[in-house]
Amino acid sequence: MHEQVSKWIDLLEKIINLIRPKAYNTIARWVISVGLVQIAESQVKIVHAFVIALFEEYVGKSEILRSFLSATSDPSTGLTLVLGGLGYHLIVTLGKDYIDTRNAELPKFPLLNCRLLNGDKKKLETEFTIRGGRVNLPNNDDIPDYKEQESDYEYTNRMPAMRNSILGKRKNTELFRERAKVLSEWAGAELLYLNIANESSVLASGVSIKLEIPRHKGLSVTMPGQIPDTPKEDIHHLIYTPKPIDLKEISINADSRFYHISWRVSKLQAQTEKTSTDSILIKTDKTVEIECTVFCDELPEPIRTKYTVHPTLETVDINVKQLMGKDLYNEISDKLIMDNYKTRVVKSWHEQYKMDDAR
């Protein structure tokens, strides 16, 4: 009910604003003044007499002119202008007061805007294309183990292994396959953050966001973190590092038809926005739609926004040599993962470190 009334009030306000320029008082005065002059002239006929005298002095006597001026001596035209000017003034003044009063009586709803940000925290359009490039990888069976480089001398060949054993380190034989796994997950994928803005003047409470993404075989939605892992050449097998408890803001669930991503924001003050600390990684081989739904206690119904995601246009064949060479791997992975995303992240961390160190 309130929503329907609000629509009619908005329509009436647009009409009033259209016919109510800043000089509306001057317009009303001029219309009324012209009407009063016409009424007076219809009775006194000074202007009529002056026009007839001037015309007959220089041109000659004209019964047609006399008949025309006599026909326009009716005061109804002037009376219409006066009433029209008064009516116009009443409509634009009393109408505006009425709209302001009704707007004040209507309940205030928060204006919430759900947006997706990319890995660089930049706002995405409702239709966008994933950056980077997808990969065709060699089979795992064709990827060799990572081993110590062979030496011509038995002594020098044994020393690194003995030293690593004492230090609790061993070679990561899965290094090249782990690099392939990173490319399989991150290349041709886009990191997404959720953002919610309250663009109104009232508090929004009970705010939560839900994303729904239709599933298909070539689609993956994961939460691997903010930056791809860097596979290590050595593994420290004697050092135990307990994993911290990770209380994520965002949760992902899936059924046979959809991925469901949820983010509970709770309260959002007026004229503020919030971005999720967690992110999701989406990778697809065909165009997919994401439906973003915003729930809020003050809203009569949820707000829905749709995003259209197109897959990256580039696909690259990766060979074993590119997985084995450290420099080759770093170069190709950085290029294919969101167009040098890792380089930008490391650079921003370095700049932040210098700023913090300068304080």
JODA-V823847 format. One record per pair of residues at least 24 apart in sequence whose ideal C-beta (glycine too) atoms are under 7 Angstrom apart, sorted by the first residue. I is the first residue (numbers start at 1). J is the second residue. If there is no record, write none. Layout:
i	j
I	J
I	J
This chain:
i	j
2	106
2	107
3	300
5	106
6	106
9	99
9	102
9	103
12	99
13	99
16	92
16	95
16	96
16	99
19	92
20	92
20	96
24	92
28	85
28	88
28	89
31	81
31	84
31	85
31	88
32	82
32	85
32	86
34	81
35	78
35	79
35	81
35	82
35	85
36	78
36	82
38	77
38	78
38	81
39	75
39	78
39	79
42	73
42	74
42	75
42	78
43	75
45	73
48	73
108	202
109	298
109	299
110	198
110	200
110	202
110	204
110	296
110	298
111	199
111	200
112	196
112	198
112	204
112	207
112	294
112	296
112	303
113	197
113	199
114	196
114	209
114	292
114	294
114	303
114	305
115	195
115	197
116	192
116	194
116	307
117	192
117	193
117	195
117	275
118	190
118	191
118	192
119	191
119	338
119	341
120	344
121	193
121	275
126	305
126	306
126	307
126	308
127	308
128	309
129	310
129	312
130	188
130	189
130	190
130	309
130	310
130	311
130	312
131	190
131	312
131	338
131	339
132	187
132	188
132	312
132	336
132	337
132	338
132	339
133	187
133	188
133	312
133	314
133	315
133	316
133	336
134	187
134	188
134	312
134	315
135	183
135	184
135	187
135	188
135	316
135	318
135	336
136	315
136	317
136	318
137	180
137	183
137	184
137	318
138	318
138	319
138	320
140	177
142	320
143	176
143	177
143	180
143	320
143	323
144	176
145	173
146	171
146	172
146	173
146	175
146	176
146	233
147	171
164	234
168	236
168	237
168	238
168	239
169	234
169	235
169	236
170	234
170	235
170	237
171	233
171	234
172	231
172	232
172	233
172	234
172	235
175	231
175	233
176	323
176	324
178	231
179	231
179	323
179	329
180	323
182	228
182	229
182	231
182	333
183	318
183	333
183	336
185	224
186	228
186	337
187	336
187	337
188	283
188	311
188	312
188	336
189	281
189	282
189	283
190	282
190	338
191	279
191	281
191	338
192	279
192	280
192	282
193	275
193	276
193	279
194	250
194	263
194	276
195	273
195	275
196	265
196	268
196	273
196	274
196	294
197	273
198	268
198	269
198	270
198	271
198	272
198	273
200	270
201	270
202	270
203	267
203	269
203	270
204	267
204	268
204	296
204	298
205	267
205	297
205	298
206	296
206	297
207	265
207	266
207	267
207	268
207	296
208	262
208	263
208	264
208	265
208	295
209	263
209	265
209	292
209	294
210	260
210	262
210	293
211	261
211	290
211	291
211	292
212	258
212	260
212	291
213	258
213	259
213	288
213	290
214	257
214	258
214	288
214	289
215	254
215	257
215	258
215	259
218	284
218	285
218	286
219	284
219	288
220	283
221	252
221	259
221	280
221	282
222	281
223	248
223	250
223	252
223	278
223	280
223	281
224	281
226	279
227	342
227	345
228	337
228	342
248	278
249	276
249	277
249	278
250	276
250	278
250	280
252	280
282	309
284	309
284	311
285	311
286	311
287	311
